[in-house]
Amino acid sequence: MSALGPESHPEAHEDNMSSPRPSAEVELRELREKTNLWKQSVAQQLSDAARKNKQLRDELKQANAAHESEMGALRVQLEKEFRERTLIKDEELESMQAQLGELRKKKCSMVEQHKVELEQLAARVRETCMMEHVMRSEAEAQQHEAQSQKLHDTIELKEKELAQSNHEVEVMKGRLERLAEQYRELSALMTSRTETPGDDGNIMDKEEVLENALKASVAAHQQQLETVRSEMHNLEGRHNAKLHEVERAHECERQRYMNEVYRREEQLATLQTLLRQAQHEAEAAHDRIHNVKLEKERVEQKLMERVEGLNRELASRAEQTQQLTAEVNTLQRELSRQEGLARSLEEEANMREEAFQSLLLSEENRTLVLGLQEALQKTRDEVENWRSKYEDAMREVNSFTVLPMDCSSRGSSDHEHMMQSLTQREKAVEEAESRLQVKAKLLRAEELRLEHLKRSMAVQASTILERRNSTCSRSASEKKDGERSDESRAFLGRPCSPLRYAQVMWNQRTSSGGSVLRYALMTPYSKARRPLMLIAFCMSIILIICVLKFF
């Protein structure tokens, strides 16, 4: 019964292995149909996006026309304000000349004060350098003395150890000499015993006893000699090791002290160089004060020439206003084109996000993937079950081999039948394991490919973000620079009210900080999400393709 029982399991296993195949094919067919429907929906969304893009282009043309009309009105206003600005400029030149005289007087007093402060600062620097040098030298001398004392103590300790080792060597030599003297006495006694013959048997017995004692003493003497020699060798080895160690320590300390002396000499040379440098800087400060006086005279002369040049430049600025207006129009057209491109990219990103959400959040695809994972887990469990049954059957076969050789013919036939069933089961298990290994290899390869695609998509997203941010910042800065240059150049030769003039000057002063704030407000949150949505959309498509290939 034990041989017939396991035969039914391979058939059940084959039924279980063949049953999931039709369901997987049906699921694959349904998934392909859903993919086709998704492609159709994406095409419909793309057509809707194209229609919306066309409407946006029409609106952009209307906005450009309105912008041109506003620019014309702005040009008329700028011409009026330019005339008002020329009158204000003349008044400012007169007030600047009066302020220039006051500034000359203040400059003379500041130069004298600066000269006195430089002299005081140079004196304080010299005193500080000398004090620091003295303190550092004292600290280094104390440290050097402590290290020298420590080194002397170490050398004395090593010398004591060396003297102790020498004393031990002398003691061992004395012991060796005493043992040699005892050996000579014993040998002399032995020779004297052998030269005097005895008459009776008692003397012979005594001689044998003496010979035995002599042999024992010789053996003990040899053993003591070997012991003393080994101790001598050990003492010599320790003595040599300690001597080499002391020599190495002495050499290291000597080298360290030489390096310390060399370092202190370098520090002294550096301090002398710093002192000379401070003296040169003081002399250079006096030279700079003299040069400042000469520079002041040249600046005054250049200022007078610049006042005359500004009067001539006012006439040339009117001609440059028309050129700047043309440049502003060109920049406005480029800005409009960039804004249209940004809106089209934003629409495309929104469409892809909707398609990705409809694909990623579909409950049917999620249940399909879970079902495939459960089928794979069931297959693995069945393989483990077959392996356990195979091991049980092998144990039964080993128990059958212990039976005697005089069994009946019916027992041998059952044994052969059981062996055939076991070989079949083993083949089935090996095939299942090979299939699982192939699937595992494919799964690992797909996982590696997915990781590579993730990294590449992340790199592409970062490059897209950097390119987009640089484009937006460049266009915004060009637009604001064009507006500021147009405004400043248009206001140079035209009169304006005092309130309008104050507003223009405030805009010029706060343009650097305001441009950054305006650019931060112009950048929408959707532009930062756009590359992430593209990456998620591509990853979902790759995951579906990998699942289809695997099953």
Beta strands, then each sheet from edge to edge (+ up, - down):
end
